[in-house]
């Protein structure tokens, strides 16, 4: 089993494979997320904050969706401190 994005990437690369979607109740779609952040001690803190802001733009979210990723919700796009 692989993620939908892996199937799509393989197909774009010319692989002759077929993906079969899981039923919603069997999917981990709402339980899996990717995390990105900045380091407080970064030498390039301003640039990293600017990059995170860039990733929240609709154009970036649409680019992720184009490759099969689920678009992030507004609350998921908010920066949160790590305890």
N, C-alpha and C positions, 0 to 999 in steps of 0.2 A: 504494500500500500504506500502511496506517495501523495503529496499535496497536489491539488489541481494545477498549481503554478508549475510544478515539475513536469506534468503531462503536457501542458501548453508549450513549455520551453522545448521539450523533446520533439513535439510536433513541428514547431517552428524550425528546428534543426534538421527536419526531414525524416524523423523516426516514424515508422508506420505502426503506431500504437493507438489504442482506444482507451479513453478514460470512462469510468462508470461512477457516477455521483452516488454518494451515500445518501440514505434517507436523512432528513433533517434531524431526527431524534438520535441518529447514530453519528452525527457529525460533531467534531470538536470545534467547529467554526467560531462559536462564541466564547470558548474557553481558552483559545490560543491567541497570543498577541506577541508582537515584537516590541522591544523596549530600546529606546535611545535616550541619551542624556548628555550632560556636560560634567566635567570634573571641576570642582571648585578651585583646584590648583592649576588648572590649564593655563599655559602661556598664551593661549589664543581664545580666551573665554568669550570675548565679544564676537569673534568669528563663529564660534560654535553656537552661540545663542542666535545669531543671524541665520545660520544654517537650519536650526530647528524651526525658526519662524518660517523660513522658506518651505520646509516640508509640510507645513500646515496649510499652505495655499491650495485652493481648489485644483489648480493645474497639476500640482504634484499628486494629490489624491487621485485625480483622473488618470495620471500616468500609472500609478500602482494598479488601479482597477483594470486598465488596459491589459496588464499582464496577469490578471486573474486574482489579484489580491482583493480582499474585502476592504471597502473604504472605511476609514476610522470615523467614529462618531465625534461630535464636538467635545464631549467630555474626555474621550481618549486622547485628543490632541492637545489638551491642556497640560502644561508642565507641572509636575508634582514633585515635591521634595522626597528624597529617600530617607527614611528615619535613621 
